[in-house]
Amino acid sequence: MGSLGPTELIIILAIILLLFGSKKLPELARGLGRGIREFKDATNEITDEIKNAEPTQEKRELNRDDQTQQPEPDDEESEEAQSAKE
């Protein structure tokens, strides 16, 4: 099964023209174009949401890793650090 050649496409278009008539074809084409446009917009919106969600998830994971690796300062150490700053 190969791709459709120009002869097959012409035959298909002629059959569509006979079935729907010349008055309905522009309406069908407009509806098809709108449907394709809405589909593209929806897929672009979904991919944008996925791209925007990934960095925040990675940042959360990095913050969790940083918090688990850094020991919490003791009260004595934090008092020494504050007095050194003054």
C-alpha positions as CSV (number, residue, x, y, z in Angstrom):
1,M,0.0,0.0,0.0
2,G,1.6,3.2,-1.2
3,S,0.7,6.8,-0.9
4,L,-2.0,8.4,-2.9
5,G,-1.0,9.7,-6.3
6,P,-2.4,12.7,-8.1
7,T,-5.0,10.6,-10.1
8,E,-6.4,9.1,-6.9
9,L,-6.6,12.5,-5.2
10,I,-8.5,13.9,-8.2
11,I,-11.0,11.0,-8.2
12,I,-11.6,11.4,-4.4
13,L,-12.1,15.2,-4.8
14,A,-14.6,14.6,-7.6
15,I,-16.6,12.1,-5.5
16,I,-16.7,14.6,-2.6
17,L,-17.9,17.3,-5.0
18,L,-20.6,15.1,-6.3
19,L,-21.7,14.0,-2.8
20,F,-21.8,17.4,-1.1
21,G,-22.2,19.8,-3.9
22,S,-20.4,23.1,-4.7
23,K,-22.4,25.1,-2.1
24,K,-21.5,22.9,0.9
25,L,-17.8,22.4,0.1
26,P,-16.7,25.9,1.4
27,E,-18.6,25.3,4.6
28,L,-17.0,21.9,5.1
29,A,-13.6,23.3,4.4
30,R,-14.1,26.1,6.9
31,G,-15.3,23.7,9.6
32,L,-12.3,21.4,8.9
33,G,-9.9,24.4,9.1
34,R,-11.4,25.5,12.4
35,G,-11.2,22.0,13.8
36,I,-7.6,21.7,12.9
37,R,-6.8,25.1,14.3
38,E,-8.5,24.3,17.6
39,F,-6.6,21.0,17.8
40,K,-3.3,22.7,17.2
41,D,-4.1,25.4,19.8
42,A,-5.0,22.7,22.4
43,T,-1.8,20.7,21.7
44,N,0.3,23.8,22.0
45,E,-1.4,24.8,25.2
46,I,-0.8,21.3,26.7
47,T,2.9,21.3,25.7
48,D,3.4,24.8,27.2
49,E,1.8,23.6,30.4
50,I,4.1,20.6,30.5
51,K,7.2,22.7,29.8
52,N,6.3,25.3,32.5
53,A,5.6,22.5,35.0
54,E,8.8,20.6,34.6
55,P,11.2,23.3,35.9
56,T,9.2,24.0,39.0
57,Q,9.1,20.2,39.7
58,E,12.9,20.1,39.3
59,K,13.4,23.1,41.6
60,R,11.2,21.4,44.2
61,E,13.3,18.3,44.0
62,L,16.5,20.3,44.2
63,N,15.3,22.2,47.2
64,R,14.4,18.9,49.0
65,D,17.8,17.6,48.3
66,D,19.5,20.7,49.6
67,Q,17.4,20.7,52.8
68,T,18.2,17.0,53.5
69,Q,21.9,17.5,52.9
70,Q,22.5,20.7,55.0
71,P,22.5,20.1,58.7
72,E,20.5,22.5,60.8
73,P,22.6,24.9,62.9
74,D,22.6,24.5,66.6
75,D,21.4,27.3,68.8
76,E,24.9,28.0,70.0
77,E,26.3,28.2,66.5
78,S,23.5,30.6,65.4
79,E,24.1,32.8,68.4
80,E,27.9,32.9,67.6
81,A,27.1,33.8,64.0
82,Q,24.7,36.6,65.1
83,S,27.2,38.1,67.5
84,A,30.0,37.9,64.9
85,K,27.8,39.9,62.5
86,E,27.2,42.7,65.0
